[in-house]
Each structure stands twice: as C-alpha cells, then as structure tokens.
Amino acid sequence: MEQQLTPEQSLKLIESMIGQAKRSFSRLSFYFLLWGILLTGAMLATYLLRHQPDAWGQGAPWGIAGVLGGIISAIHGARQGRHVTVSNPMDGLIGWLWSSFVITMIIMIVASVVDRQDPGPTITLLTGIPTFMTGQILRFRPLIVGGILFWAAGIAMHFTGDQLALTLLYCGAMLLGYIIPGFMLKRQEDGLRAA
C-alpha cells in the first residue's frame, strides 16, 4: 500500500531535492565559464575577421570554439562523473534539458547554414530557454535574469544588420548570461566546499 506524504513532508522533500541540485549544479560554473569565454571569443574573432573572404571570415571561429568546448566539456564531465557517486533527480532533469538544447541548436545551425542565414539571433533566443529553466530549477536568480537577457538580445539581433551591434549584443548576453553567473556559481561552489 502506498503511503501519502503530508504537505509538510512534500515541501521538505522538494527543498531537499533543490538543496541537492544546488550542491550538484554549483559544478555547472565550469561549463558556464568555459562556454561563455569560448563563445565570446568566437564572436569577437568573427567580428575582427569579418572582411576575410575565406572560412575564417565565415564562421571558422565558431567551429573551433564548438569542437574545443565539446572536447573540454567531455573530459571535464568524465572526470566529474568519477568523483560524484550519488545522482539525484535534478541532475537528470538539468542534463536532459541541456542535451535537448544542444541537439536543437545543432539542427538550427545546420538549417540556417543551408539557407544561408545567420544562425546567431535564433541561437541566442534559443539559449534563453535552458539558461532560464536552469535558474528556475536551482532558484538562482542570475541565471533566470541571464535567460531573459538572452531572449532580449536575440530579439534585438533579429532587428539589426549592423555587425558591431550584433557583436555587442551577443557578447553582452554572454557576459551577463553565462560568465557573471558562472563566477557567482563558482563562489557558491567554493562556499559549499568550505562548509
């Protein structure tokens, strides 16, 4: 026979899961910092190389950042997996959220390139979803705000053709949506380790 939880027990269970998620996902700081720095660098390189007629002016920095970030993320994730023996439901939820984002992002990039469209504005809009949801799940306001900023930047990017404006909007979204929250998560992670 199944035992029903009282409202107080349900609340304690939810708070416990959120606490576990905060401890688990404070490790996300590495990924937000890594990808924030790599993608900001790719955008800046693309802007600086914009007049090059070859692949360097047409997106090679993004490919390099993607491959490099993927390799570093995989190595770091494998190392983390060996040290973390306990998983909780929030680990899986966040993992599936970001996995579905990456799959959708790759599909959108391929479709945009085939149509000879700049995938940047659409990908920036799309980035708001997992960033916002991760912030909501962790109850971490900087990521919630970061997700909203990605949406705002993506919308603004759709309405400008100026390369400098696109670069500034994207880099600003990365700084405020990934890099600063990444440093804040890192500080939280260091505080949890010290406790």
Secondary structure by P-SEA (a helix, b strand, c coil): cbbbbcaaaaaaaaaaaaaaaaaaaccaaaaaaaaaaaaaaaaaaaaaaccccccccccaaaaaaaaaaaaaaaaaaaaaaaacccccaaaaaaaaaaaaaaaaaaaaaaaaaaacccaaaaaaaaaaaaaaaaaaaaccaaaaaaaaaaaaaaaaaaacccaaaaaaaaaaaaaaccaaaaaaaaaaaaaaaac
